[in-house]
Amino acid sequence: MNYIDGQTAMVGDEVLIDGRHKGIVVACIDSGQYTAQYPQSEWAYLVEGTLIDTDFGGLIHYKNSANESIALVKRGVNL
């Protein structure tokens, strides 16, 4: 998945969703990046997109075609 500026999402990134909600990327399904808490064996069935732990709804799966505006705030360290 790419952010609105074209950069590729990476595990650990801090993001801003629709200009008001915060989140942390915990899995990038497209690139095969997962955290220990959200392992590939449990989430790869989603096939595409990212898993973001949000401040408004907990864990949310965003498909590559999501209508939400997701912007990179800060590159994170791998979780």
N, CA, C and O of each residue as an XYZ file, in Angstrom:
316
protein
N       0.841     -1.177      0.000
C       0.000      0.000      0.000
C       0.885      1.238      0.000
O       1.955      1.246      0.608
N       0.441      2.268     -0.674
C       1.157      3.539     -0.698
C       0.332      4.611     -0.001
O      -0.899      4.598     -0.033
N       1.042      5.534      0.626
C       0.389      6.686      1.247
C      -0.015      7.688      0.167
O       0.317      7.514     -1.005
N      -0.728      8.732      0.569
C      -1.213      9.703     -0.412
C      -0.081     10.418     -1.158
O      -0.291     10.928     -2.258
N       1.127     10.455     -0.560
C       2.259     11.093     -1.241
C       3.065     10.113     -2.088
O       4.086     10.486     -2.665
N       2.612      8.858     -2.165
C       3.269      7.864     -2.996
C       4.284      6.987     -2.283
O       4.725      5.982     -2.841
N       4.665      7.346     -1.056
C       5.615      6.526     -0.309
C       4.975      5.195      0.083
O       3.768      5.116      0.313
N       5.792      4.166      0.154
C       5.322      2.831      0.505
C       5.174      2.690      2.013
O       6.045      3.113      2.773
N       4.070      2.096      2.440
C       3.830      1.845      3.862
C       4.807      0.805      4.379
O       5.149     -0.147      3.678
N       5.258      0.999      5.633
C       6.167      0.061      6.282
C       5.706     -0.164      7.718
O       5.128      0.721      8.347
N       5.973     -1.363      8.221
C       5.620     -1.685      9.602
C       6.298     -0.692     10.544
O       7.477     -0.378     10.386
N       5.541     -0.206     11.520
C       6.054      0.740     12.502
C       5.778      2.189     12.172
O       5.979      3.059     13.020
N       5.319      2.475     10.951
C       5.034      3.857     10.560
C       3.898      4.441     11.390
O       2.905      3.772     11.677
N       4.068      5.699     11.766
C       2.993      6.456     12.409
C       2.241      7.168     11.291
O       2.853      7.824     10.447
N       0.913      7.040     11.283
C       0.121      7.593     10.186
C      -1.019      8.471     10.699
O      -1.409      8.412     11.865
N      -1.535      9.287      9.781
C      -2.704     10.120     10.037
C      -3.767      9.717      9.021
O      -3.535      9.743      7.813
N      -4.936      9.344      9.536
C      -6.021      8.838      8.696
C      -7.100      9.909      8.584
O      -7.624     10.386      9.591
N      -7.421     10.277      7.358
C      -8.429     11.307      7.079
C      -8.158     12.615      7.817
O      -9.089     13.340      8.167
N      -6.888     12.912      8.051
C      -6.501     14.184      8.641
C      -6.805     14.359     10.110
O      -6.587     15.439     10.657
N      -7.313     13.306     10.775
C      -7.671     13.501     12.184
C      -7.413     12.322     13.106
O      -7.353     12.508     14.321
N      -7.260     11.128     12.581
C      -7.067      9.945     13.420
C      -5.636      9.436     13.286
O      -5.060      9.441     12.198
N      -5.075      8.998     14.411
C      -3.709      8.482     14.417
C      -3.710      6.964     14.403
O      -4.676      6.320     14.811
N      -2.609      6.411     13.925
C      -2.461      4.965     13.922
C      -1.022      4.556     13.697
O      -0.178      5.360     13.302
N      -0.760      3.271     13.961
C       0.549      2.673     13.730
C       0.360      1.472     12.811
O      -0.498      0.624     13.058
N       1.155      1.401     11.758
C       1.096      0.263     10.839
C       1.713     -0.945     11.540
O       2.868     -0.903     11.963
N       0.927     -2.027     11.660
C       1.413     -3.230     12.339
C       1.606     -4.401     11.383
O       2.170     -5.424     11.771
N       1.148     -4.269     10.143
C       1.394     -5.290      9.123
C       1.214     -4.684      7.740
O       0.276     -3.925      7.495
N       2.127     -5.031      6.841
C       2.027     -4.660      5.426
C       1.894     -5.965      4.659
O       2.885     -6.639      4.380
N       0.689     -6.302      4.331
C       0.403     -7.598      3.730
C       1.042     -7.719      2.349
O       1.565     -8.779      2.003
N       1.007     -6.651      1.561
C       1.574     -6.670      0.205
C       3.059     -7.037      0.198
O       3.510     -7.809     -0.648
N       3.804     -6.485      1.134
C       5.257     -6.705      1.160
C       5.669     -7.835      2.098
O       6.852     -8.163      2.189
N       4.707     -8.429      2.793
C       5.014     -9.543      3.685
C       5.663     -9.132      4.993
O       6.352     -9.937      5.621
N       5.451     -7.879      5.418
C       5.996     -7.403      6.692
C       4.931     -7.548      7.773
O       3.824     -7.026      7.649
N       5.285     -8.262      8.829
C       4.357     -8.486      9.939
C       5.106     -8.311     11.248
O       6.331     -8.422     11.290
N       4.372     -8.040     12.314
C       4.965     -7.977     13.643
C       4.696     -9.292     14.361
O       3.879    -10.099     13.917
N       5.384     -9.496     15.465
C       5.170    -10.707     16.263
C       3.738    -10.765     16.785
O       3.157    -11.844     16.899
N       3.175     -9.609     17.100
C       1.809     -9.552     17.629
C       0.757     -9.835     16.550
O      -0.332    -10.322     16.854
N       1.084     -9.531     15.302
C       0.167     -9.744     14.177
C       0.901    -10.564     13.107
O       1.314    -10.015     12.086
N       1.064    -11.875     13.334
C       1.894    -12.710     12.456
C       1.252    -13.023     11.105
O       0.030    -12.999     10.951
N       2.099    -13.311     10.153
C       1.657    -13.645      8.802
C       0.698    -14.829      8.804
O      -0.259    -14.853      8.029
N       0.944    -15.802      9.660
C       0.106    -17.005      9.695
C      -1.355    -16.699     10.021
O      -2.244    -17.478      9.678
N      -1.603    -15.571     10.680
C      -2.974    -15.209     11.048
C      -3.607    -14.167     10.136
O      -4.829    -14.015     10.128
N      -2.787    -13.443      9.363
C      -3.328    -12.306      8.618
C      -3.110    -12.340      7.110
O      -3.705    -11.526      6.403
N      -2.298    -13.228      6.593
C      -2.004    -13.263      5.154
C      -3.238    -13.556      4.306
O      -3.260    -13.232      3.118
N      -4.262    -14.163      4.898
C      -5.488    -14.469      4.140
C      -6.155    -13.203      3.605
O      -6.971    -13.282      2.687
N      -5.825    -12.046      4.159
C      -6.416    -10.787      3.693
C      -5.879    -10.380      2.314
O      -6.492     -9.553      1.639
N      -4.772    -10.934      1.898
C      -4.181    -10.825      0.564
C      -3.520     -9.477      0.263
O      -2.432     -9.463     -0.312
N      -4.119     -8.364      0.621
C      -3.558     -7.059      0.255
C      -3.807     -6.030      1.347
O      -4.625     -6.230      2.244
N      -3.070     -4.911      1.244
C      -3.305     -3.782      2.131
C      -2.435     -3.781      3.371
O      -1.371     -4.400      3.415
N      -2.921     -3.061      4.390
C      -2.194     -2.931      5.651
C      -3.141     -3.120      6.822
O      -4.355     -2.954      6.701
N      -2.554     -3.471      7.961
C      -3.272     -3.479      9.234
C      -2.744     -2.300     10.023
O      -1.536     -2.153     10.208
N      -3.663     -1.457     10.490
C      -3.278     -0.275     11.251
C      -3.993     -0.312     12.593
O      -5.212     -0.466     12.658
N      -3.206     -0.165     13.673
C      -3.763     -0.070     15.018
C      -4.120      1.399     15.227
O      -3.238      2.238     15.407
N      -5.418      1.705     15.202
C      -5.888      3.093     15.216
C      -6.289      3.562     16.609
O      -6.534      2.758     17.509
N      -6.351      4.882     16.767
C      -6.773      5.466     18.042
C      -8.290      5.597     18.148
O      -8.799      6.036     19.180
N      -9.014      5.226     17.103
C     -10.473      5.380     17.134
C     -11.227      4.066     17.025
O     -12.407      4.007     17.372
N     -10.576      3.013     16.554
C     -11.313      1.762     16.357
C     -10.473      0.517     16.529
O     -10.887     -0.570     16.124
N      -9.295      0.655     17.124
C      -8.431     -0.506     17.276
C      -7.838     -0.927     15.951
O      -7.490     -0.085     15.123
N      -7.723     -2.224     15.747
C      -7.093     -2.763     14.548
C      -8.049     -2.698     13.361
O      -9.175     -3.189     13.431
N      -7.582     -2.081     12.259
C      -8.400     -1.959     11.052
C      -7.572     -2.384      9.845
O      -6.401     -2.026      9.717
N      -8.202     -3.153      8.965
C      -7.576     -3.568      7.706
C      -7.954     -2.560      6.628
O      -9.134     -2.348      6.352
N      -6.949     -1.945      6.026
C      -7.171     -1.021      4.918
C      -6.701     -1.690      3.637
O      -5.527     -2.034      3.505
N      -7.614     -1.876      2.697
C      -7.251     -2.425      1.391
C      -6.524     -1.359      0.586
O      -6.595     -0.172      0.905
N      -5.835     -1.782     -0.445
C      -5.118     -0.840     -1.306
C      -6.054      0.160     -1.962
O      -5.644      1.275     -2.284
N      -7.293     -0.222     -2.161
C      -8.268      0.655     -2.815
C      -9.098      1.465     -1.821
O     -10.130      2.025     -2.191
N      -8.663      1.530     -0.575
C      -9.425      2.237      0.462
C      -9.629      3.703      0.083
O      -8.749      4.334     -0.503
N     -10.790      4.226      0.423
C     -11.107      5.622      0.132
C     -10.516      6.579      1.157
O     -10.477      7.788      0.925
N     -10.060      6.058      2.275
C      -9.493      6.909      3.310
C      -8.167      7.513      2.852
O      -7.413      6.904      2.093
N      -7.911      8.711      3.330
C      -6.652      9.390      3.064
C      -5.688      9.016      4.188
O      -5.893      9.404      5.338
N      -4.645      8.267      3.860
C      -3.683      7.833      4.873
C      -2.338      8.480      4.553
O      -1.765      8.260      3.486
N      -1.845      9.288      5.503
C      -0.601     10.027      5.305
C       0.452      9.573      6.311
O       0.143      9.293      7.469
N       1.682      9.506      5.857
C       2.806      9.183      6.729
C       3.120     10.391      7.601
O       3.314     11.496      7.094
N       3.170     10.177      8.913
C       3.571     11.224      9.850
C       5.046     11.059     10.176
O       5.814     12.021     10.161
N       5.432      9.809     10.475
C       6.813      9.539     10.862
C       7.133      8.078     10.582
O       6.353      7.181     10.900
N       8.301      7.859      9.980
C       8.756      6.488      9.778
C       9.045      5.888     11.146
O       9.684      6.504     11.999
N       8.563      4.686     11.325
C       8.776      4.010     12.597
C       9.900      3.012     12.524
O      10.494      2.769     11.473
N      10.169      2.445     13.677
C      11.120      1.343     13.731
C      10.312      0.066     13.643
O       9.155      0.038     14.062
N      10.894     -0.982     13.111
C      10.172     -2.248     13.030
C       9.766     -2.699     14.418
O      10.574     -2.698     15.347
N       8.510     -3.083     14.548
C       7.964     -3.502     15.843
C       8.253     -4.953     16.114
O       7.867     -5.474     17.160
